[in-house]
């Protein structure tokens, strides 16, 4: 059977400065990050012949042809999965370069989550939120914090998961951000500060929620054979998959509130990669909320359903823990760049340029995306061919 | 003080009978006219048998708590006056779920708590289901 396992590599990464406040447009942020990624790959913009744009319609493939001067774009697509889009785009890009549809696929994202419209206004424009828009928003359940909270509450009631375990996640992400020059959060977070931060949508306190930030990030995906001769140490996409949960348009109707699309994607990605959770040296796990990270740890198979809360205790996600996670600080403490900052960070770790947050001898890593009320995507990358 | 406009639904064609019923003060659910499976939220096709024929049944108006959240941040000015606002995910007697704001005391809410559904007007044209602990 044909497979895309290890047929593609992430050959270029780029990021802008992540800020709270910007005069730049979303397109400008994406172009800045794109140019950085293309340059990092040792390519010229005219080498890009595929682009996967973020699905909110703010930017379109034409913008990249026009601004980067792409002479012959052969492939364009979107992967409309909210925060899972970036990792899902890795799957689409890998399939495209593996089959020769295109040679170098650019995946740009950018947002002005702080300076532009805030989350409640943004989700009302997302087509995947139309069902929620008709049936749940008129009652006042509008933002992801409110819509995801019942998943967390049920997990807590069924399995005894606690807010202190959420705090452990938030504090660990913060510790990692303190090692990162491009992170928005620069002060340590204590358990007391977490526990006394204001309640947003019970059980989510302020520090259970990700940041609203401005910035752009991009990667280039190329065929493995091409990657061997390119500018950077090779980082191969061993396995990648997307998964959609049951009842994808509304959490309310989902048979099992405690399971995400990640649970469907993870076995596919691990099987394709030929590795198990025990082989993962470093993980970058989408952390829009502390609970969502915990739930994914279960859906990924790092622990059984219901054990995610206990799993994160005792510093297991810390740099010197058994599963160093979100070494850049994550959406919770670095910045919310739609999880493309997670992809960029994993590539950095596997190249060995993680700086003060480098996991020693990181060889195999995992990155996830999560979004749009439950979609999940998982990619497993390794350094070298 | 300026009156803040409520957040109103933009009904899909398939859901119009749902909203029409609520305006009349009745919670009706969409049911497959062929295989009889009740589905919510309303949509064109039965995911069980792929029939596009439907009819509407009046819900018993009873259910149990599947989960809940207490919202302390409004995310829209129309809901600021309601804070804190409890939203309940309800397992309806008909086998589908409903998300609705809680009215009355939330004191001893737990998974499995019995609830009753009531209908509440947003304005002259639109009504929504709300829940009360039984």
Interface residues (C-beta under 8 A of the other chain):
Chain A: X119 X120 X131 X133 X134 X135 X136 X137 X138 X139 X140 X141 X142 X143 X145 X146 X149 X150 X151 X153 X154 X157 X158 X198 X199 X200 X201 X202 X203 X250 X252 X253 X257
Chain B: X6 X7 X8 X9 X10 X11 X12 X15 X40 X41 X66 X67 X68 X69 X70 X71 X72 X73 X74 X75 X76 X78 X79 X82 X84 X85 X87 X89 X96 X97 X98 X99 X100 X101 X110 X111 X122 X126 X128
